[in-house]
């Protein structure tokens, strides 16, 4: 029997197949809904499925094709949304029991723009509480696992999005990034993600909103060309996000790849790096040389003296902790351990905050000078491949200690190990893309360019990852349930084994790991049947 694997086609190909009537949008949406049914019970990447709404939109999309109406670049293609971004009429949980019944009244700007391009919201995806950890785990629906290996993390905070895309549940998604939250999950699951220059894509409709100048909404996909299409659709001011520039970014065409000047940096600028990660970056460098780029080591000595994670701890704590305290006032006991510990952080002194801002300015000058000499920077996303989830999820004090172990040779803590590589580049606000690359593990190199040159970075990323996106996770490993709460029983291995669990129903998924309760979204738009 022929198996329909259309769920592994990228968004660009699916849009073309729908436009030319080789496939219908209904067929594409149903294929992805079936894929969610098949693999998500093992992954826990999806929080809410919008089955009925997606199929209704797909039928309307097919009618537009039949009528010869003008079609957008993503017409009829489904996409998923990190559950920190609003979809009108749908619960936005923000990964927290505090917002389990929060129904959005309007689409986030990024969601609205993908809709306007013809794309169809399919599902909301898992995340850590308040999008504030490098592991995707929360007390509402539990931990999301990596489709390559169920014992490993898909990263965070856009880990549900990266797992869904890697597993074929979605061809395209929206994530968000304040530290490493689209690029790290892309690295951990072998997909593509883009953190565009701040000022290109509005974050309107995303929570949290602070620190506003550092949050980014970014597209995630399995091909660089999908990322480039999404960037064109998502970019531009919306009249609400004051950080987005009203003047257009650089309009000159991207440089030809032949002759592009690329600096390669692995060590020591970002500390010790795992051998497999270093080999992946080197392979990407070889691929760029093969097409005529000039690639050479580009040490940044000053970078070795600046720890981006320490800057994050100072700048983020000063703004985020008071913001979270107001949101959780009186309900602190309902928070995940990570957020509870975050709220105990000491108040940042004004002198420390100013010193951190001055170091950010120093970093900006460093990279401004660097990009006068080079067109792009090729470097790791993270110092190590995806790590064990039990080590990354500090649900208990012992878990917090265990999560430090795999990073010991690289940094004093996992947060520093994962974020120090990305943290120093965040403050330049430049474009940064994590493309897939052929490797034993699903790790990614990183391509980065000067502010506003996202077209150049997309071309560099595409050239540095030849055939890298053709590997697929099997999603057939056995689930381990050692992290269940003492009162919880082992959950069913499939939806059919539990009549109360139906991911097609448009309901918020029940909590399997912590309380075993079924949580139902309150939005009227929620459906009761897929067909």
C-alpha positions in Angstrom: 0.0 0.0 0.0 1.3 3.4 -0.9 1.9 5.6 2.1 1.0 9.3 1.9 4.1 11.1 3.1 2.9 14.6 1.8 3.4 15.8 5.4 7.2 15.8 4.7 6.9 18.2 1.7 7.9 21.7 2.5 5.5 24.6 2.4 6.8 25.9 -0.9 6.1 22.7 -2.7 2.7 22.2 -1.0 1.7 25.7 -2.1 2.7 24.9 -5.7 0.8 21.6 -5.6 -2.3 23.3 -4.3 -2.0 26.1 -6.8 -1.7 23.7 -9.8 -4.5 21.4 -8.4 -2.2 18.4 -8.1 -3.3 18.3 -4.4 -6.2 20.0 -2.6 -5.7 22.0 0.5 -8.2 19.6 2.2 -5.9 16.7 1.4 -2.8 18.5 2.7 -4.6 19.5 6.0 -5.9 16.0 6.5 -2.5 14.5 5.9 -1.1 16.7 8.7 -4.0 16.0 11.0 -3.5 12.3 10.5 0.2 12.7 11.2 -0.6 14.5 14.5 -2.8 11.6 15.4 0.0 9.2 14.6 3.0 10.6 16.3 2.0 13.3 18.8 0.9 10.9 21.5 4.6 10.0 21.8 5.9 13.5 21.4 3.4 15.8 23.3 4.3 18.7 20.9 0.8 19.8 20.3 -1.4 21.6 22.9 -4.5 22.5 20.8 -5.6 21.1 17.5 -7.8 23.3 15.3 -9.2 20.5 13.2 -12.6 21.7 12.2 -11.5 25.3 11.6 -8.5 24.2 9.5 -10.6 21.9 7.3 -13.2 24.7 6.8 -10.5 27.1 5.8 -9.0 24.4 3.5 -12.3 23.9 1.7 -12.5 27.7 1.2 -9.0 27.7 -0.1 -9.8 25.0 -2.7 -12.9 26.9 -3.8 -10.6 30.0 -4.4 -8.3 27.8 -6.5 -11.2 26.5 -8.6 -12.6 30.0 -9.1 -9.3 31.3 -10.4 -9.0 33.9 -7.6 -5.6 35.5 -6.8 -3.7 33.3 -4.4 -1.1 34.2 -1.8 2.3 32.6 -1.6 1.2 30.1 1.1 -2.3 29.5 -0.1 -3.9 26.5 1.5 -0.8 25.5 3.4 -1.2 24.6 7.1 1.0 26.1 9.8 1.4 25.7 13.6 1.8 28.4 16.2 3.8 28.4 19.5 1.2 28.8 22.3 2.7 32.2 23.3 1.2 33.8 20.2 -2.5 34.6 19.9 -4.9 32.9 17.5 -8.3 34.6 17.6 -11.0 32.6 19.4 -8.5 30.0 20.7 -7.0 29.5 24.1 -3.4 30.8 24.5 -2.1 28.9 27.6 1.4 30.5 27.6 2.5 27.2 29.1 0.9 28.0 32.4 -2.1 27.0 34.6 -2.6 30.7 35.2 -3.7 31.1 31.6 -5.5 27.8 30.9 -8.7 29.6 30.1 -7.3 32.7 28.4 -9.0 33.0 25.0 -7.4 35.4 22.5 -9.7 38.0 21.0 -7.5 38.7 18.0 -4.7 37.1 15.9 -1.1 38.0 16.7 0.3 40.1 13.8 2.4 37.2 12.6 -0.5 34.9 12.6 -2.7 37.4 10.7 0.0 37.9 8.1 0.4 34.2 7.4 -3.4 34.0 7.1 -3.4 36.9 4.7 -0.8 35.0 2.6 -3.3 32.1 2.4 -1.9 29.9 5.1 -4.1 28.0 7.6 -3.6 27.7 11.3 -3.6 24.0 12.2 -2.5 23.7 15.9 -0.9 25.4 18.9 2.3 23.9 20.2 4.0 23.2 23.5 6.3 25.5 25.4 7.8 26.1 28.9 5.9 28.3 31.2 6.1 31.9 30.1 8.5 30.9 27.4 11.3 31.1 29.9 13.5 28.0 29.7 15.6 26.0 27.3 13.5 22.9 27.9 9.9 22.5 26.8 8.1 21.4 30.0 5.2 22.8 32.0 2.7 21.8 34.6 -0.3 22.1 32.2 0.4 19.5 29.5 3.8 18.2 30.5 7.1 17.6 28.7 7.6 17.6 24.9 10.1 15.1 23.6 12.5 15.1 20.7 11.3 13.1 17.7 14.8 11.8 17.1 15.1 10.4 20.6 12.4 10.4 23.3 15.0 10.7 26.0 16.3 14.0 24.7 14.9 17.5 24.7 13.7 19.4 21.6 15.0 22.5 23.2 13.1 25.6 24.3 11.2 27.7 24.4 9.9 26.9 20.9 10.5 23.2 21.5 7.0 22.1 20.7 7.2 23.9 17.4 10.5 22.4 16.5 9.4 18.9 17.4 6.1 19.2 15.4 7.9 20.4 12.3 10.7 17.8 12.5 8.1 15.0 12.9 6.0 16.1 9.9 3.1 17.5 11.9 3.5 20.9 10.3 5.5 22.2 7.3 5.8 25.7 8.8 5.5 27.3 12.2 5.8 30.5 14.3 8.2 30.5 17.2 9.6 33.2 19.4 13.1 34.0 20.7 14.6 36.1 23.4 17.7 34.1 24.2 18.0 31.1 21.9 14.3 30.0 21.7 14.0 29.4 17.9 17.6 28.7 17.0 18.3 26.3 19.9 15.2 24.1 19.2 16.1 24.1 15.5 19.6 22.9 16.4 18.2 20.2 18.7 15.7 18.8 16.1 17.5 19.4 12.8 15.2 22.0 11.2 15.6 25.6 10.1 14.8 28.7 12.1 15.4 32.4 11.7 15.8 35.1 14.2 15.4 38.2 12.0 16.8 41.6 12.9 14.6 43.1 15.6 12.6 45.7 13.8 11.6 43.4 10.9 8.8 41.3 12.4 6.3 42.7 14.9 5.8 40.8 18.2 2.2 42.2 18.7 0.1 39.4 20.2 3.0 37.6 21.8 3.3 37.1 25.6 5.5 37.9 27.4 6.1 41.3 25.9 9.2 42.2 28.0 12.0 42.7 27.5 10.4 44.0 24.4 13.5 45.2 22.6 15.0 41.6 22.7 11.9 39.5 21.9 11.7 38.2 18.3 9.0 36.3 16.5 10.6 34.0 14.0 9.6 31.4 11.3 10.5 27.8 11.7 10.4 25.2 8.9 12.3 22.3 7.2 13.7 24.3 4.3 15.5 27.6 4.0 13.3 28.6 1.1 10.2 28.4 3.3 12.0 30.6 5.9 12.7 33.2 3.1 9.1 33.2 2.0 7.8 33.5 5.5 10.2 36.4 6.2 8.8 38.3 3.3 5.3 37.7 4.5 5.9 38.6 8.1 8.1 41.7 7.8 7.0 45.3 8.1 5.4 47.6 10.7 1.9 46.9 12.0 1.3 50.3 13.8 1.4 48.6 17.2 5.0 47.4 17.8 7.1 50.5 18.1 10.4 48.6 17.7 9.5 47.8 14.1 11.1 50.2 11.6 8.8 52.2 9.4 11.7 52.7 6.9 12.2 49.6 4.8 15.3 47.6 5.5 18.2 47.2 3.0 16.6 46.9 -0.4 19.7 46.1 -2.3 19.8 42.5 -3.6 21.7 39.9 -1.7 25.3 39.3 -2.8 26.2 36.5 -5.1 27.4 33.5 -3.1 30.6 33.2 -5.1 33.0 35.7 -3.5 31.0 36.0 -0.3 33.4 36.6 2.7 32.6 34.3 5.5 34.2 34.2 8.9 34.3 30.8 10.8 34.3 30.8 14.5 34.1 27.7 16.7 36.5 28.0 19.6 37.6 29.8 21.7 35.2 32.6 21.2 32.2 30.6 22.6 34.1 28.3 24.9 34.7 24.6 24.4 32.5 23.0 21.7 31.5 19.4 21.3 33.5 17.6 18.6 30.3 16.7 16.6 29.0 20.2 16.7 32.5 21.5 15.6 32.5 19.0 12.7 29.1 20.1 11.6 30.2 23.8 11.4 33.4 22.7 9.5 31.2 20.7 7.0 29.1 23.8 6.4 32.3 25.8 5.8 33.4 23.3 3.2 30.1 23.5 1.5 30.4 27.3 1.3 33.9 27.0 -0.1 32.7 24.6 -2.8 30.4 27.2 -4.2 33.1 29.9 -4.3 32.8 31.6 -0.9 36.0 32.7 0.9 35.8 31.0 4.3 38.5 31.6 6.9 39.0 31.5 10.7 37.8 34.8 12.2 38.7 35.0 15.9 37.0 37.6 18.0 39.3 38.0 21.0 37.1 40.6 22.7 34.2 38.1 22.6 36.1 35.8 24.9 35.9 38.4 27.7 32.2 38.9 27.5 29.7 36.4 28.7 26.3 37.0 27.0 24.6 34.8 29.6 25.7 37.1 32.4 24.4 40.1 30.5 21.1 38.3 30.0 20.8 37.6 33.7 21.2 41.2 34.5 19.1 42.8 31.7 16.3 40.2 31.6 16.0 40.0 35.4 15.6 43.7 35.8 12.5 43.7 33.6 11.2 40.2 33.5 11.0 39.4 37.2 8.7 42.3 38.2 6.6 41.6 35.1 6.2 37.9 36.1 5.5 38.8 39.7 2.6 41.0 38.7 1.2 38.3 36.4 1.4 35.6 39.1 0.5 37.6 42.1 -1.3 35.4 44.7 -0.8 32.2 42.6 2.9 31.7 42.9 2.3 28.1 44.2 0.9 27.1 40.8 4.1 28.0 38.9 6.7 25.6 37.5 9.9 25.3 39.5 11.8 27.4 36.9 9.5 30.4 37.2 9.3 30.0 41.0 13.1 30.2 41.2 13.1 33.1 38.7 10.8 35.1 40.9 13.3 34.8 43.8 16.0 36.6 41.9 17.5 39.6 43.7 16.7 43.1 42.5 19.2 44.4 39.9 21.1 47.4 41.1 21.0 50.4 38.8 24.8 50.5 38.5 24.8 46.8 37.4 22.1 47.5 34.8 24.0 50.4 33.3 27.2 48.4 33.2 25.4 45.6 31.4 24.0 48.1 28.9 27.4 49.5 28.2 28.8 46.1 27.5 26.0 45.5 25.1 27.0 48.7 23.3 30.6 47.3 23.2 29.3 44.1 21.6 27.4 46.1 19.0 30.6 48.0 18.1 32.5 44.7 18.0 30.1 43.2 15.5 29.8 46.4 13.5 33.5 46.3 12.9 33.4 42.5 12.2 30.8 42.9 9.4 32.9 45.5 7.7 35.4 42.7 7.0 33.0 39.8 6.5 29.6 39.3 4.9 28.6 36.5 7.3 29.6 34.6 10.4 29.5 30.8 10.6 29.5 29.4 14.1 27.7 26.9 16.4 24.2 27.4 17.6 24.8 25.4 20.9 28.1 23.8 22.2 26.5 20.4 22.4 23.8 18.3 20.6 20.4 17.9 22.2 20.7 16.7 25.8 18.8 14.4 28.0 15.4 15.8 29.1 15.8 14.5 32.6 18.9 16.6 32.9 17.4 19.7 31.4 14.1 19.8 33.4 14.6 21.1 36.9 11.2 19.9 38.3 12.9 19.2 41.6 16.0 20.5 43.3 17.9 17.3 42.3 16.7 17.8 38.8 18.2 21.3 38.8 21.5 19.8 39.9 21.4 16.9 37.3 20.7 19.2 34.4 24.1 20.8 34.9 26.0 17.6 34.4 26.2 17.3 30.5 27.5 20.9 30.2 30.2 20.7 32.9 33.1 20.5 30.4 31.6 23.5 28.5 30.1 26.0 31.0 29.3 26.1 34.7 25.5 25.6 34.0 23.3 24.5 31.2 21.7 27.9 30.7 25.2 29.3 30.2 26.2 26.4 28.0 23.2 26.9 25.7 22.8 30.6 25.8 26.4 31.9 25.9 26.9 30.8 22.3 23.8 32.8 21.2 23.6 35.4 23.9 26.5 37.6 22.7 25.0 37.7 19.2 21.5 38.6 20.4 22.5 42.2 21.4 23.6 43.1 17.9 20.0 42.5 16.8 21.4 41.1 13.6 19.8 38.3 11.5 20.7 34.8 12.5 19.6 31.5 10.8 20.1 27.9 12.0 20.0 25.6 8.9 20.0 21.8 9.0 23.2 20.0 8.0 24.1 16.4 7.4 25.4 15.0 10.8 25.1 11.9 13.0 22.8 14.0 15.3 20.3 16.6 14.2 22.6 19.5 15.0 22.8 22.8 13.0 25.5 25.3 12.3 24.6 29.0 12.4 24.8 31.6 9.7 24.7 35.2 10.7 24.9 38.5 8.9 24.7 42.2 9.6 21.5 43.9 10.6 18.8 43.9 8.0 20.6 41.5 5.5 18.3 38.5 6.0 18.2 37.8 2.3 21.9 37.2 2.3 21.8 35.0 5.4 19.0 32.9 3.9 21.2 32.2 0.8 24.2 31.5 2.9 22.2 29.1 5.1 20.8 27.3 2.1 24.2 26.8 0.6 25.8 25.6 3.8 23.3 22.8 4.3 23.3 20.7 1.1 20.7 17.9 1.4 20.8 18.4 5.2 17.0 18.5 5.5 16.3 15.1 3.9 16.9 13.1 7.1 13.8 12.3 9.0 13.2 11.2 12.6 11.5 7.8 13.0 9.3 8.9 16.0 9.0 5.2 16.8 11.0 5.0 20.1 9.4 3.7 23.2 8.1 6.3 25.7 9.6 6.3 29.1 7.5 7.5 32.0 9.9 7.6 34.9 9.2 11.3 35.5 5.5 10.8 36.4 4.3 12.2 39.6 3.7 9.6 42.4 -0.1 9.9 42.0 -0.1 9.6 38.3 -0.5 6.3 36.4 1.2 5.3 33.3 -0.7 7.0 30.4 -2.0 5.2 27.3 0.4 4.7 24.4 -2.1 5.9 21.8 -5.3 8.1 21.7 -7.4 5.0 21.0 -6.5 3.6 24.4 -8.0 6.6 26.1 -11.5 7.6 25.0 -11.2 10.9 26.9 -8.2 11.9 24.8 -9.0 13.1 21.3 -6.5 15.4 19.7 -8.9 15.9 16.8 -11.5 17.5 19.0 -9.9 21.0 19.1 -9.5 20.7 22.9 -6.6 21.5 25.1 -4.8 18.2 25.7 -5.2 16.6 29.1 -2.2 16.5 31.5 -0.7 13.1 31.3 2.3 13.5 33.6 1.4 15.6 36.6 -2.3 15.3 37.4 -3.9 13.2 34.7 -6.7 15.7 34.2 -8.3 16.6 30.9 -8.2 20.4 30.3 -10.7 21.7 27.9 -10.4 25.1 26.1 -13.3 27.4 26.5 -13.3 29.0 23.1 -16.5 28.7 21.1 -14.4 28.0 18.0 -13.2 24.7 19.4 -14.7 21.8 17.4 -15.9 18.4 18.4 -15.0 16.4 15.4 -12.4 16.5 12.7 -14.6 15.2 9.9 
